[in-house]
Amino acid sequence: MKNREAVKDGICEAERVDAQAVERAKANLSAATTLNRTSGVFKVLGHAGRLRVLEALDVQELCVCELAEVLGMSMSGISQQLRELRRLGAIDFRVSGKFAYYRIEDPYWLELARSVMERLGSNETKKQVIKQAI
């Protein structure tokens, strides 16, 4: 009975290894350094505050003071988020007198985030339709 419960949970009931399938899967794996770098990107984009910064800057360039006001964050809090996004290459800044103005440098990162948000929104819509149908 216990094994049947395991299968229902998506765990194999018995052990069997198809050597060819294993080799094909291994050949498809990316290099560890590539996976680590990719994981780092998702870590940067996995912070809601950073996503909010990207969305705010999509409209126009803003100085740090303006970003802090728009997002309701402290200057030091904004600075931390900006530093990570700059390391990623998503944003850049220019200095004008005593002000640092930030802008989107590479729109790919915001497009990626929006793609995920759209997908999540699509899934939420599907769940709502299913709930209404039941």
N, CA, C and O atoms as a Tinker XYZ file with bonds, in Angstrom:
   536  protein
     1  N      0.832000   -1.208000    0.000000    73     2
     2  CA     0.000000    0.000000    0.000000    64     1     3
     3  C      0.866000    1.258000    0.000000    63     2     4     5
     4  O      0.555000    2.244000   -0.668000    81     3
     5  N      1.957000    1.204000    0.761000    73     3     6
     6  CA     2.830000    2.359000    0.872000    64     5     7
     7  C      3.415000    2.740000   -0.491000    63     6     8     9
     8  O      3.491000    3.924000   -0.820000    81     7
     9  N      3.834000    1.734000   -1.295000    73     7    10
    10  CA     4.402000    2.006000   -2.610000    64     9    11
    11  C      3.381000    2.642000   -3.536000    63    10    12    13
    12  O      3.730000    3.521000   -4.324000    81    11
    13  N      2.139000    2.220000   -3.457000    73    11    14
    14  CA     1.090000    2.797000   -4.296000    64    13    15
    15  C      0.921000    4.281000   -3.990000    63    14    16    17
    16  O      0.689000    5.083000   -4.895000    81    15
    17  N      1.036000    4.644000   -2.722000    73    15    18
    18  CA     0.950000    6.054000   -2.345000    64    17    19
    19  C      2.123000    6.819000   -2.936000    63    18    20    21
    20  O      1.962000    7.966000   -3.354000    81    19
    21  N      3.301000    6.204000   -2.977000    73    19    22
    22  CA     4.488000    6.858000   -3.542000    64    21    23
    23  C      4.267000    7.150000   -5.021000    63    22    24    25
    24  O      4.604000    8.234000   -5.498000    81    23
    25  N      3.706000    6.195000   -5.745000    73    23    26
    26  CA     3.462000    6.389000   -7.172000    64    25    27
    27  C      2.469000    7.531000   -7.367000    63    26    28    29
    28  O      2.640000    8.347000   -8.272000    81    27
    29  N      1.452000    7.598000   -6.544000    73    27    30
    30  CA     0.483000    8.684000   -6.640000    64    29    31
    31  C      1.143000   10.035000   -6.404000    63    30    32    33
    32  O      0.703000   11.050000   -6.943000    81    31
    33  N      2.203000   10.043000   -5.596000    73    31    34
    34  CA     2.930000   11.280000   -5.312000    64    33    35
    35  C      4.007000   11.576000   -6.343000    63    34    36    37
    36  O      4.753000   12.546000   -6.207000    81    35
    37  N      4.091000   10.734000   -7.385000    73    35    38
    38  CA     5.050000   10.989000   -8.447000    64    37    39
    39  C      6.419000   10.374000   -8.199000    63    38    40    41
    40  O      7.403000   10.803000   -8.801000    81    39
    41  N      6.496000    9.393000   -7.338000    73    39    42
    42  CA     7.754000    8.709000   -7.038000    64    41    43
    43  C      7.654000    7.286000   -7.563000    63    42    44    45
    44  O      6.626000    6.627000   -7.403000    81    43
    45  N      8.733000    6.812000   -8.195000    73    43    46
    46  CA     8.715000    5.451000   -8.750000    64    45    47
    47  C      8.504000    4.412000   -7.654000    63    46    48    49
    48  O      8.997000    4.547000   -6.534000    81    47
    49  N      7.768000    3.391000   -8.009000    73    47    50
    50  CA     7.490000    2.292000   -7.094000    64    49    51
    51  C      8.672000    1.308000   -7.082000    63    50    52    53
    52  O      8.913000    0.634000   -6.081000    81    51
    53  N      9.387000    1.234000   -8.178000    73    51    54
    54  CA    10.540000    0.345000   -8.292000    64    53    55
    55  C     11.663000    1.106000   -8.985000    63    54    56    57
    56  O     11.433000    2.148000   -9.599000    81    55
    57  N     12.881000    0.576000   -8.881000    73    55    58
    58  CA    14.017000    1.240000   -9.507000    64    57    59
    59  C     14.385000    0.532000  -10.803000    63    58    60    61
    60  O     14.596000   -0.680000  -10.836000    81    59
    61  N     14.455000    1.329000  -11.873000    73    59    62
    62  CA    14.862000    0.834000  -13.177000    64    61    63
    63  C     15.522000    2.000000  -13.900000    63    62    64    65
    64  O     14.992000    3.111000  -13.910000    81    63
    65  N     16.668000    1.749000  -14.498000    73    63    66
    66  CA    17.396000    2.822000  -15.166000    64    65    67
    67  C     17.600000    2.452000  -16.625000    63    66    68    69
    68  O     18.157000    1.399000  -16.936000    81    67
    69  N     17.149000    3.320000  -17.515000    73    67    70
    70  CA    17.371000    3.178000  -18.942000    64    69    71
    71  C     18.659000    3.940000  -19.245000    63    70    72    73
    72  O     18.655000    5.170000  -19.269000    81    71
    73  N     19.746000    3.236000  -19.472000    73    71    74
    74  CA    21.066000    3.849000  -19.643000    64    73    75
    75  C     21.086000    4.851000  -20.791000    63    74    76    77
    76  O     21.720000    5.901000  -20.676000    81    75
    77  N     20.409000    4.551000  -21.893000    73    75    78
    78  CA    20.387000    5.475000  -23.027000    64    77    79
    79  C     19.640000    6.766000  -22.671000    63    78    80    81
    80  O     20.071000    7.858000  -23.040000    81    79
    81  N     18.542000    6.637000  -21.967000    73    79    82
    82  CA    17.785000    7.821000  -21.550000    64    81    83
    83  C     18.624000    8.679000  -20.606000    63    82    84    85
    84  O     18.605000    9.907000  -20.692000    81    83
    85  N     19.350000    8.035000  -19.716000    73    83    86
    86  CA    20.206000    8.753000  -18.777000    64    85    87
    87  C     21.300000    9.501000  -19.539000    63    86    88    89
    88  O     21.564000   10.667000  -19.245000    81    87
    89  N     21.927000    8.861000  -20.494000    73    87    90
    90  CA    23.000000    9.497000  -21.272000    64    89    91
    91  C     22.472000   10.674000  -22.088000    63    90    92    93
    92  O     23.133000   11.709000  -22.177000    81    91
    93  N     21.288000   10.526000  -22.684000    73    91    94
    94  CA    20.700000   11.629000  -23.450000    64    93    95
    95  C     20.406000   12.821000  -22.530000    63    94    96    97
    96  O     20.663000   13.971000  -22.885000    81    95
    97  N     19.871000   12.530000  -21.360000    73    95    98
    98  CA    19.556000   13.600000  -20.408000    64    97    99
    99  C     20.835000   14.291000  -19.931000    63    98   100   101
   100  O     20.877000   15.516000  -19.822000    81    99
   101  N     21.878000   13.504000  -19.646000    73    99   102
   102  CA    23.155000   14.088000  -19.215000    64   101   103
   103  C     23.743000   14.972000  -20.308000    63   102   104   105
   104  O     24.275000   16.043000  -20.019000    81   103
   105  N     23.652000   14.535000  -21.549000    73   103   106
   106  CA    24.192000   15.304000  -22.663000    64   105   107
   107  C     23.453000   16.632000  -22.846000    63   106   108   109
   108  O     24.000000   17.584000  -23.403000    81   107
   109  N     22.225000   16.685000  -22.379000    73   107   110
   110  CA    21.404000   17.890000  -22.517000    64   109   111
   111  C     21.657000   18.915000  -21.415000    63   110   112   113
   112  O     21.207000   20.055000  -21.524000    81   111
   113  N     22.365000   18.532000  -20.362000    73   111   114
   114  CA    22.603000   19.442000  -19.242000    64   113   115
   115  C     23.593000   20.542000  -19.622000    63   114   116   117
   116  O     24.580000   20.296000  -20.315000    81   115
   117  N     23.315000   21.744000  -19.160000    73   115   118
   118  CA    24.227000   22.873000  -19.376000    64   117   119
   119  C     25.391000   22.772000  -18.399000    63   118   120   121
   120  O     25.319000   22.064000  -17.394000    81   119
   121  N     26.457000   23.488000  -18.711000    73   119   122
   122  CA    27.629000   23.521000  -17.837000    64   121   123
   123  C     27.245000   24.137000  -16.485000    63   122   124   125
   124  O     26.371000   25.000000  -16.411000    81   123
   125  N     27.898000   23.687000  -15.441000    73   123   126
   126  CA    27.599000   24.173000  -14.089000    64   125   127
   127  C     27.771000   25.689000  -13.991000    63   126   128   129
   128  O     26.985000   26.356000  -13.320000    81   127
   129  N     28.778000   26.232000  -14.645000    73   127   130
   130  CA    28.986000   27.687000  -14.573000    64   129   131
   131  C     27.825000   28.436000  -15.221000    63   130   132   133
   132  O     27.403000   29.479000  -14.721000    81   131
   133  N     27.315000   27.916000  -16.316000    73   131   134
   134  CA    26.166000   28.538000  -16.976000    64   133   135
   135  C     24.938000   28.480000  -16.076000    63   134   136   137
   136  O     24.207000   29.462000  -15.952000    81   135
   137  N     24.715000   27.341000  -15.457000    73   135   138
   138  CA    23.564000   27.200000  -14.559000    64   137   139
   139  C     23.692000   28.119000  -13.350000    63   138   140   141
   140  O     22.702000   28.700000  -12.905000    81   139
   141  N     24.897000   28.253000  -12.818000    73   139   142
   142  CA    25.105000   29.140000  -11.669000    64   141   143
   143  C     24.855000   30.600000  -12.046000    63   142   144   145
   144  O     24.243000   31.345000  -11.280000    81   143
   145  N     25.321000   31.002000  -13.212000    73   143   146
   146  CA    25.083000   32.377000  -13.663000    64   145   147
   147  C     23.592000   32.612000  -13.897000    63   146   148   149
   148  O     23.062000   33.661000  -13.532000    81   147
   149  N     22.925000   31.647000  -14.498000    73   147   150
   150  CA    21.489000   31.765000  -14.749000    64   149   151
   151  C     20.726000   31.851000  -13.435000    63   150   152   153
   152  O     19.804000   32.655000  -13.298000    81   151
   153  N     21.106000   31.035000  -12.485000    73   151   154
   154  CA    20.484000   31.069000  -11.165000    64   153   155
   155  C     20.660000   32.442000  -10.523000    63   154   156   157
   156  O     19.745000   32.957000   -9.881000    81   155
   157  N     21.844000   33.032000  -10.699000    73   155   158
   158  CA    22.102000   34.369000  -10.161000    64   157   159
   159  C     21.193000   35.425000  -10.768000    63   158   160   161
   160  O     20.738000   36.336000  -10.077000    81   159
   161  N     20.930000   35.298000  -12.065000    73   159   162
   162  CA    20.022000   36.237000  -12.731000    64   161   163
   163  C     18.627000   36.126000  -12.127000    63   162   164   165
   164  O     17.986000   37.138000  -11.843000    81   163
   165  N     18.161000   34.907000  -11.935000    73   163   166
   166  CA    16.826000   34.735000  -11.363000    64   165   167
   167  C     16.776000   35.213000   -9.919000    63   166   168   169
   168  O     15.731000   35.654000   -9.442000    81   167
   169  N     17.893000   35.127000   -9.233000    73   167   170
   170  CA    17.950000   35.650000   -7.863000    64   169   171
   171  C     17.758000   37.167000   -7.889000    63   170   172   173
   172  O     17.012000   37.715000   -7.078000    81   171
   173  N     18.429000   37.842000   -8.818000    73   171   174
   174  CA    18.282000   39.292000   -8.934000    64   173   175
   175  C     16.844000   39.638000   -9.312000    63   174   176   177
   176  O     16.238000   40.519000   -8.702000    81   175
   177  N     16.300000   38.957000  -10.307000    73   175   178
   178  CA    14.944000   39.252000  -10.764000    64   177   179
   179  C     13.875000   38.696000   -9.826000    63   178   180   181
   180  O     12.695000   39.017000   -9.967000    81   179
   181  N     14.284000   37.868000   -8.877000    73   179   182
   182  CA    13.336000   37.264000   -7.952000    64   181   183
   183  C     12.976000   38.142000   -6.774000    63   182   184   185
   184  O     12.356000   37.671000   -5.821000    81   183
   185  N     13.348000   39.401000   -6.818000    73   183   186
   186  CA    13.049000   40.339000   -5.739000    64   185   187
   187  C     12.008000   41.337000   -6.240000    63   186   188   189
   188  O     12.250000   42.059000   -7.207000    81   187
   189  N     10.860000   41.376000   -5.588000    73   187   190
   190  CA     9.760000   42.232000   -6.040000    64   189   191
   191  C     10.166000   43.701000   -6.113000    63   190   192   193
   192  O      9.720000   44.421000   -7.007000    81   191
   193  N     10.996000   44.147000   -5.196000    73   191   194
   194  CA    11.437000   45.542000   -5.207000    64   193   195
   195  C     12.206000   45.885000   -6.472000    63   194   196   197
   196  O     12.056000   46.977000   -7.020000    81   195
   197  N     13.026000   44.955000   -6.934000    73   195   198
   198  CA    13.793000   45.195000   -8.159000    64   197   199
   199  C     12.888000   45.208000   -9.379000    63   198   200   201
   200  O     13.102000   45.985000  -10.310000    81   199
   201  N     11.890000   44.359000   -9.373000    73   199   202
   202  CA    10.932000   44.359000  -10.488000    64   201   203
   203  C     10.163000   45.672000  -10.530000    63   202   204   205
   204  O      9.870000   46.197000  -11.604000    81   203
   205  N      9.841000   46.196000   -9.356000    73   203   206
   206  CA     9.145000   47.486000   -9.285000    64   205   207
   207  C     10.028000   48.605000   -9.824000    63   206   208   209
   208  O      9.543000   49.509000  -10.503000    81   207
   209  N     11.325000   48.545000   -9.521000    73   207   210
   210  CA    12.260000   49.540000  -10.058000    64   209   211
   211  C     12.249000   49.490000  -11.578000    63   210   212   213
   212  O     12.158000   50.528000  -12.235000    81   211
   213  N     12.343000   48.287000  -12.141000    73   211   214
   214  CA    12.340000   48.152000  -13.601000    64   213   215
   215  C     11.059000   48.721000  -14.202000    63   214   216   217
   216  O     11.103000   49.426000  -15.210000    81   215
   217  N      9.930000   48.418000  -13.589000    73   215   218
   218  CA     8.660000   48.937000  -14.123000    64   217   219
   219  C      8.600000   50.456000  -14.045000    63   218   220   221
   220  O      8.117000   51.110000  -14.970000    81   219
   221  N      9.091000   51.018000  -12.944000    73   219   222
   222  CA     9.077000   52.480000  -12.800000    64   221   223
   223  C      9.972000   53.134000  -13.852000    63   222   224   225
   224  O      9.625000   54.171000  -14.417000    81   223
   225  N     11.120000   52.522000  -14.104000    73   223   226
   226  CA    12.053000   53.100000  -15.078000    64   225   227
   227  C     11.630000   52.870000  -16.518000    63   226   228   229
   228  O     12.181000   53.488000  -17.429000    81   227
   229  N     10.678000   52.006000  -16.734000    73   227   230
   230  CA    10.211000   51.760000  -18.092000    64   229   231
   231  C      9.494000   52.981000  -18.669000    63   230   232   233
   232  O      9.429000   53.151000  -19.886000    81   231
   233  N      8.964000   53.816000  -17.802000    73   231   234
   234  CA     8.243000   55.010000  -18.229000    64   233   235
   235  C      9.217000   56.103000  -18.647000    63   234   236   237
   236  O      9.051000   56.725000  -19.696000    81   235
   237  N     10.236000   56.334000  -17.816000    73   235   238
   238  CA    11.226000   57.380000  -18.089000    64   237   239
   239  C     12.366000   57.231000  -17.097000    63   238   240   241
   240  O     12.248000   56.502000  -16.112000    81   239
   241  N     13.467000   57.921000  -17.356000    73   239   242
   242  CA    14.552000   57.884000  -16.394000    64   241   243
   243  C     14.144000   58.675000  -15.157000    63   242   244   245
   244  O     13.417000   59.664000  -15.242000    81   243
   245  N     14.626000   58.220000  -14.013000    73   243   246
   246  CA    14.301000   58.863000  -12.739000    64   245   247
   247  C     15.552000   58.948000  -11.888000    63   246   248   249
   248  O     16.428000   58.087000  -11.969000    81   247
   249  N     15.633000   59.987000  -11.074000    73   247   250
   250  CA    16.753000   60.057000  -10.138000    64   249   251
   251  C     16.419000   59.178000   -8.932000    63   250   252   253
   252  O     15.271000   58.776000   -8.739000    81   251
   253  N     17.428000   58.892000   -8.135000    73   251   254
   254  CA    17.248000   58.011000   -6.983000    64   253   255
   255  C     16.175000   58.561000   -6.045000    63   254   256   257
   256  O     15.374000   57.800000   -5.503000    81   255
   257  N     16.156000   59.893000   -5.851000    73   255   258
   258  CA    15.147000   60.515000   -4.975000    64   257   259
   259  C     13.732000   60.240000   -5.485000    63   258   260   261
   260  O     12.825000   59.929000   -4.713000    81   259
   261  N     13.568000   60.361000   -6.800000    73   259   262
   262  CA    12.250000   60.129000   -7.401000    64   261   263
   263  C     11.855000   58.660000   -7.294000    63   262   264   265
   264  O     10.702000   58.345000   -6.999000    81   263
   265  N     12.804000   57.764000   -7.533000    73   263   266
   266  CA    12.508000   56.329000   -7.390000    64   265   267
   267  C     12.082000   56.003000   -5.963000    63   266   268   269
   268  O     11.139000   55.241000   -5.750000    81   267
   269  N     12.773000   56.576000   -4.996000    73   267   270
   270  CA    12.425000   56.337000   -3.590000    64   269   271
   271  C     10.996000   56.793000   -3.316000    63   270   272   273
   272  O     10.245000   56.117000   -2.614000    81   271
   273  N     10.630000   57.935000   -3.872000    73   271   274
   274  CA     9.279000   58.468000   -3.680000    64   273   275
   275  C      8.239000   57.587000   -4.377000    63   274   276   277
   276  O      7.206000   57.260000   -3.792000    81   275
   277  N      8.513000   57.207000   -5.620000    73   275   278
   278  CA     7.581000   56.380000   -6.390000    64   277   279
   279  C      7.328000   55.049000   -5.684000    63   278   280   281
   280  O      6.189000   54.589000   -5.609000    81   279
   281  N      8.384000   54.438000   -5.172000    73   279   282
   282  CA     8.284000   53.091000   -4.606000    64   281   283
   283  C      8.085000   53.071000   -3.094000    63   282   284   285
   284  O      7.909000   52.005000   -2.505000    81   283
   285  N      8.112000   54.238000   -2.467000    73   283   286
   286  CA     7.925000   54.302000   -1.017000    64   285   287
   287  C      9.041000   53.605000   -0.264000    63   286   288   289
   288  O      8.805000   52.932000    0.740000    81   287
   289  N     10.246000   53.771000   -0.751000    73   287   290
   290  CA    11.407000   53.136000   -0.120000    64   289   291
   291  C     12.400000   54.204000    0.312000    63   290   292   293
   292  O     12.340000   55.346000   -0.143000    81   291
   293  N     13.310000   53.819000    1.194000    73   291   294
   294  CA    14.374000   54.729000    1.614000    64   293   295
   295  C     15.418000   54.822000    0.505000    63   294   296   297
   296  O     15.481000   53.967000   -0.378000    81   295
   297  N     16.226000   55.863000    0.564000    73   295   298
   298  CA    17.289000   56.033000   -0.424000    64   297   299
   299  C     18.274000   54.859000   -0.348000    63   298   300   301
   300  O     18.741000   54.375000   -1.379000    81   299
   301  N     18.587000   54.404000    0.862000    73   299   302
   302  CA    19.535000   53.288000    0.982000    64   301   303
   303  C     18.911000   52.003000    0.456000    63   302   304   305
   304  O     19.599000   51.185000   -0.154000    81   303
   305  N     17.623000   51.818000    0.684000    73   303   306
   306  CA    16.933000   50.632000    0.166000    64   305   307
   307  C     16.918000   50.621000   -1.348000    63   306   308   309
   308  O     17.162000   49.586000   -1.969000    81   307
   309  N     16.634000   51.763000   -1.942000    73   307   310
   310  CA    16.642000   51.881000   -3.405000    64   309   311
   311  C     18.041000   51.631000   -3.939000    63   310   312   313
   312  O     18.210000   50.936000   -4.941000    81   311
   313  N     19.046000   52.194000   -3.277000    73   311   314
   314  CA    20.428000   52.043000   -3.742000    64   313   315
   315  C     20.840000   50.585000   -3.819000    63   314   316   317
   316  O     21.533000   50.184000   -4.754000    81   315
   317  N     20.419000   49.789000   -2.845000    73   315   318
   318  CA    20.742000   48.351000   -2.858000    64   317   319
   319  C     20.121000   47.671000   -4.070000    63   318   320   321
   320  O     20.762000   46.851000   -4.727000    81   319
   321  N     18.875000   48.015000   -4.360000    73   319   322
   322  CA    18.195000   47.403000   -5.496000    64   321   323
   323  C     18.843000   47.842000   -6.813000    63   322   324   325
   324  O     19.007000   47.040000   -7.733000    81   323
   325  N     19.204000   49.115000   -6.890000    73   323   326
   326  CA    19.835000   49.643000   -8.097000    64   325   327
   327  C     21.185000   48.979000   -8.350000    63   326   328   329
   328  O     21.527000   48.677000   -9.494000    81   327
   329  N     21.940000   48.757000   -7.299000    73   327   330
   330  CA    23.257000   48.127000   -7.438000    64   329   331
   331  C     23.138000   46.742000   -8.079000    63   330   332   333
   332  O     23.909000   46.405000   -8.978000    81   331
   333  N     22.181000   45.946000   -7.621000    73   331   334
   334  CA    21.995000   44.601000   -8.178000    64   333   335
   335  C     21.549000   44.654000   -9.638000    63   334   336   337
   336  O     22.013000   43.870000  -10.465000    81   335
   337  N     20.658000   45.571000   -9.941000    73   335   338
   338  CA    20.183000   45.704000  -11.327000    64   337   339
   339  C     21.278000   46.224000  -12.252000    63   338   340   341
   340  O     21.326000   45.860000  -13.427000    81   339
   341  N     22.157000   47.073000  -11.722000    73   339   342
   342  CA    23.299000   47.535000  -12.527000    64   341   343
   343  C     24.256000   46.386000  -12.804000    63   342   344   345
   344  O     24.750000   46.254000  -13.924000    81   343
   345  N     24.526000   45.552000  -11.805000    73   343   346
   346  CA    25.399000   44.386000  -12.004000    64   345   347
   347  C     24.859000   43.466000  -13.089000    63   346   348   349
   348  O     25.619000   42.877000  -13.857000    81   347
   349  N     23.553000   43.352000  -13.140000    73   347   350
   350  CA    22.904000   42.525000  -14.144000    64   349   351
   351  C     23.016000   43.153000  -15.539000    63   350   352   353
   352  O     22.974000   42.451000  -16.550000    81   351
   353  N     23.157000   44.471000  -15.579000    73   351   354
   354  CA    23.202000   45.175000  -16.860000    64   353   355
   355  C     21.830000   45.634000  -17.305000    63   354   356   357
   356  O     21.657000   46.083000  -18.438000    81   355
   357  N     20.848000   45.523000  -16.413000    73   355   358
   358  CA    19.475000   45.901000  -16.760000    64   357   359
   359  C     19.289000   47.406000  -16.778000    63   358   360   361
   360  O     18.487000   47.927000  -17.553000    81   359
   361  N     20.025000   48.105000  -15.929000    73   359   362
   362  CA    19.886000   49.558000  -15.841000    64   361   363
   363  C     21.267000   50.207000  -15.868000    63   362   364   365
   364  O     22.288000   49.548000  -15.673000    81   363
   365  N     21.270000   51.508000  -16.114000    73   363   366
   366  CA    22.492000   52.296000  -16.044000    64   365   367
   367  C     22.083000   53.681000  -15.564000    63   366   368   369
   368  O     20.894000   53.971000  -15.431000    81   367
   369  N     23.053000   54.526000  -15.306000    73   367   370
   370  CA    22.740000   55.857000  -14.819000    64   369   371
   371  C     23.666000   56.894000  -15.436000    63   370   372   373
   372  O     24.717000   56.585000  -15.999000    81   371
   373  N     23.229000   58.124000  -15.304000    73   371   374
   374  CA    24.057000   59.264000  -15.691000    64   373   375
   375  C     24.014000   60.238000  -14.526000    63   374   376   377
   376  O     23.045000   60.286000  -13.769000    81   375
   377  N     25.070000   61.002000  -14.399000    73   375   378
   378  CA    25.153000   61.988000  -13.329000    64   377   379
   379  C     24.903000   63.369000  -13.922000    63   378   380   381
   380  O     25.458000   63.728000  -14.961000    81   379
   381  N     24.064000   64.127000  -13.244000    73   379   382
   382  CA    23.785000   65.509000  -13.635000    64   381   383
   383  C     23.830000   66.347000  -12.354000    63   382   384   385
   384  O     22.880000   66.362000  -11.571000    81   383
   385  N     24.939000   67.032000  -12.162000    73   383   386
   386  CA    25.104000   67.805000  -10.929000    64   385   387
   387  C     25.159000   66.883000   -9.730000    63   386   388   389
   388  O     26.012000   65.998000   -9.649000    81   387
   389  N     24.244000   67.095000   -8.802000    73   387   390
   390  CA    24.202000   66.290000   -7.580000    64   389   391
   391  C     23.260000   65.085000   -7.694000    63   390   392   393
   392  O     23.011000   64.399000   -6.703000    81   391
   393  N     22.744000   64.831000   -8.879000    73   391   394
   394  CA    21.732000   63.798000   -9.054000    64   393   395
   395  C     22.234000   62.661000   -9.949000    63   394   396   397
   396  O     22.996000   62.875000  -10.891000    81   395
   397  N     21.785000   61.457000   -9.627000    73   395   398
   398  CA    22.054000   60.278000  -10.456000    64   397   399
   399  C     20.726000   59.845000  -11.050000    63   398   400   401
   400  O     19.793000   59.506000  -10.322000    81   399
   401  N     20.642000   59.856000  -12.374000    73   399   402
   402  CA    19.426000   59.494000  -13.086000    64   401   403
   403  C     19.578000   58.093000  -13.679000    63   402   404   405
   404  O     20.520000   57.813000  -14.420000    81   403
   405  N     18.634000   57.228000  -13.336000    73   403   406
   406  CA    18.667000   55.840000  -13.804000    64   405   407
   407  C     17.707000   55.644000  -14.956000    63   406   408   409
   408  O     16.679000   56.314000  -15.063000    81   407
   409  N     18.072000   54.698000  -15.823000    73   407   410
   410  CA    17.249000   54.355000  -16.981000    64   409   411
   411  C     17.434000   52.872000  -17.284000    63   410   412   413
   412  O     18.386000   52.241000  -16.823000    81   411
   413  N     16.527000   52.341000  -18.050000    73   411   414
   414  CA    16.653000   50.965000  -18.530000    64   413   415
   415  C     17.801000   50.927000  -19.536000    63   414   416   417
   416  O     17.815000   51.694000  -20.499000    81   415
   417  N     18.741000   50.053000  -19.315000    73   415   418
   418  CA    19.860000   49.889000  -20.244000    64   417   419
   419  C     19.595000   48.739000  -21.212000    63   418   420   421
   420  O     19.831000   48.856000  -22.415000    81   419
   421  N     19.103000   47.631000  -20.673000    73   419   422
   422  CA    18.804000   46.461000  -21.497000    64   421   423
   423  C     17.364000   46.034000  -21.204000    63   422   424   425
   424  O     17.103000   45.434000  -20.162000    81   423
   425  N     16.428000   46.333000  -22.105000    73   423   426
   426  CA    15.013000   46.038000  -21.856000    64   425   427
   427  C     14.693000   44.542000  -21.782000    63   426   428   429
   428  O     13.594000   44.165000  -21.375000    81   427
   429  N     15.635000   43.700000  -22.169000    73   427   430
   430  CA    15.393000   42.257000  -22.145000    64   429   431
   431  C     14.942000   41.781000  -20.764000    63   430   432   433
   432  O     14.037000   40.953000  -20.656000    81   431
   433  N     15.570000   42.300000  -19.714000    73   431   434
   434  CA    15.284000   41.806000  -18.359000    64   433   435
   435  C     13.882000   42.166000  -17.911000    63   434   436   437
   436  O     13.226000   41.364000  -17.247000    81   435
   437  N     13.410000   43.346000  -18.254000    73   435   438
   438  CA    12.032000   43.720000  -17.934000    64   437   439
   439  C     11.064000   42.910000  -18.788000    63   438   440   441
   440  O     10.017000   42.482000  -18.301000    81   439
   441  N     11.402000   42.696000  -20.052000    73   439   442
   442  CA    10.545000   41.882000  -20.936000    64   441   443
   443  C     10.438000   40.457000  -20.397000    63   442   444   445
   444  O      9.358000   39.866000  -20.415000    81   443
   445  N     11.546000   39.907000  -19.920000    73   443   446
   446  CA    11.528000   38.565000  -19.337000    64   445   447
   447  C     10.612000   38.527000  -18.117000    63   446   448   449
   448  O      9.784000   37.626000  -17.978000    81   447
   449  N     10.767000   39.510000  -17.239000    73   447   450
   450  CA     9.926000   39.568000  -16.039000    64   449   451
   451  C      8.453000   39.712000  -16.409000    63   450   452   453
   452  O      7.594000   39.061000  -15.814000    81   451
   453  N      8.166000   40.552000  -17.379000    73   451   454
   454  CA     6.767000   40.742000  -17.792000    64   453   455
   455  C      6.202000   39.476000  -18.437000    63   454   456   457
   456  O      5.022000   39.167000  -18.276000    81   455
   457  N      7.025000   38.765000  -19.150000    73   455   458
   458  CA     6.596000   37.504000  -19.741000    64   457   459
   459  C      6.174000   36.526000  -18.656000    63   458   460   461
   460  O      5.157000   35.844000  -18.783000    81   459
   461  N      6.955000   36.463000  -17.599000    73   459   462
   462  CA     6.611000   35.584000  -16.475000    64   461   463
   463  C      5.330000   36.072000  -15.811000    63   462   464   465
   464  O      4.458000   35.268000  -15.481000    81   463
   465  N      5.207000   37.395000  -15.610000    73   463   466
   466  CA     4.001000   37.946000  -14.980000    64   465   467
   467  C      2.766000   37.652000  -15.814000    63   466   468   469
   468  O      1.710000   37.314000  -15.279000    81   467
   469  N      2.904000   37.784000  -17.140000    73   467   470
   470  CA     1.779000   37.478000  -18.025000    64   469   471
   471  C      1.396000   36.014000  -17.918000    63   470   472   473
   472  O      0.214000   35.672000  -17.881000    81   471
   473  N      2.395000   35.160000  -17.871000    73   471   474
   474  CA     2.133000   33.720000  -17.755000    64   473   475
   475  C      1.414000   33.419000  -16.454000    63   474   476   477
   476  O      0.453000   32.649000  -16.432000    81   475
   477  N      1.876000   34.023000  -15.370000    73   475   478
   478  CA     1.216000   33.815000  -14.079000    64   477   479
   479  C     -0.203000   34.354000  -14.106000    63   478   480   481
   480  O     -1.116000   33.731000  -13.563000    81   479
   481  N     -0.395000   35.500000  -14.730000    73   479   482
   482  CA    -1.738000   36.069000  -14.855000    64   481   483
   483  C     -2.637000   35.175000  -15.675000    63   482   484   485
   484  O     -3.817000   35.018000  -15.364000    81   483
   485  N     -2.079000   34.585000  -16.729000    73   483   486
   486  CA    -2.830000   33.671000  -17.574000    64   485   487
   487  C     -3.240000   32.436000  -16.779000    63   486   488   489
   488  O     -4.370000   31.961000  -16.893000    81   487
   489  N     -2.318000   31.924000  -15.978000    73   487   490
   490  CA    -2.630000   30.754000  -15.151000    64   489   491
   491  C     -3.676000   31.094000  -14.102000    63   490   492   493
   492  O     -4.557000   30.280000  -13.824000    81   491
   493  N     -3.595000   32.285000  -13.515000    73   491   494
   494  CA    -4.596000   32.699000  -12.532000    64   493   495
   495  C     -5.966000   32.812000  -13.184000    63   494   496   497
   496  O     -6.969000   32.415000  -12.591000    81   495
   497  N     -6.020000   33.348000  -14.398000    73   495   498
   498  CA    -7.282000   33.462000  -15.121000    64   497   499
   499  C     -7.863000   32.081000  -15.378000    63   498   500   501
   500  O     -9.063000   31.868000  -15.206000    81   499
   501  N     -7.010000   31.135000  -15.794000    73   499   502
   502  CA    -7.479000   29.764000  -16.050000    64   501   503
   503  C     -8.049000   29.147000  -14.771000    63   502   504   505
   504  O     -9.089000   28.489000  -14.808000    81   503
   505  N     -7.372000   29.360000  -13.644000    73   503   506
   506  CA    -7.843000   28.811000  -12.368000    64   505   507
   507  C     -9.198000   29.398000  -12.002000    63   506   508   509
   508  O    -10.073000   28.687000  -11.507000    81   507
   509  N     -9.375000   30.706000  -12.247000    73   507   510
   510  CA   -10.638000   31.363000  -11.926000    64   509   511
   511  C    -11.767000   30.816000  -12.803000    63   510   512   513
   512  O    -12.881000   30.605000  -12.322000    81   511
   513  N    -11.485000   30.589000  -14.073000    73   511   514
   514  CA   -12.486000   30.050000  -15.001000    64   513   515
   515  C    -12.890000   28.645000  -14.547000    63   514   516   517
   516  O    -14.075000   28.310000  -14.540000    81   515
   517  N    -11.913000   27.831000  -14.173000    73   515   518
   518  CA   -12.199000   26.470000  -13.719000    64   517   519
   519  C    -13.040000   26.504000  -12.457000    63   518   520   521
   520  O    -14.000000   25.741000  -12.340000    81   519
   521  N    -12.699000   27.382000  -11.496000    73   519   522
   522  CA   -13.456000   27.481000  -10.247000    64   521   523
   523  C    -14.895000   27.896000  -10.517000    63   522   524   525
   524  O    -15.825000   27.392000   -9.887000    81   523
   525  N    -15.073000   28.829000  -11.468000    73   523   526
   526  CA   -16.420000   29.294000  -11.788000    64   525   527
   527  C    -17.246000   28.208000  -12.465000    63   526   528   529
   528  O    -18.466000   28.154000  -12.313000    81   527
   529  N    -16.561000   27.341000  -13.217000    73   527   530
   530  CA   -17.254000   26.282000  -13.926000    64   529   531
   531  C    -17.698000   25.166000  -12.994000    63   530   532   533
   532  O    -18.638000   24.428000  -13.289000    81   531
   533  N    -17.018000   25.057000  -11.880000    73   531   534
   534  CA   -17.342000   23.947000  -10.948000    64   533   535
   535  C    -18.565000   24.252000  -10.131000    63   534   536
   536  O    -18.974000   23.436000   -9.305000    81   535
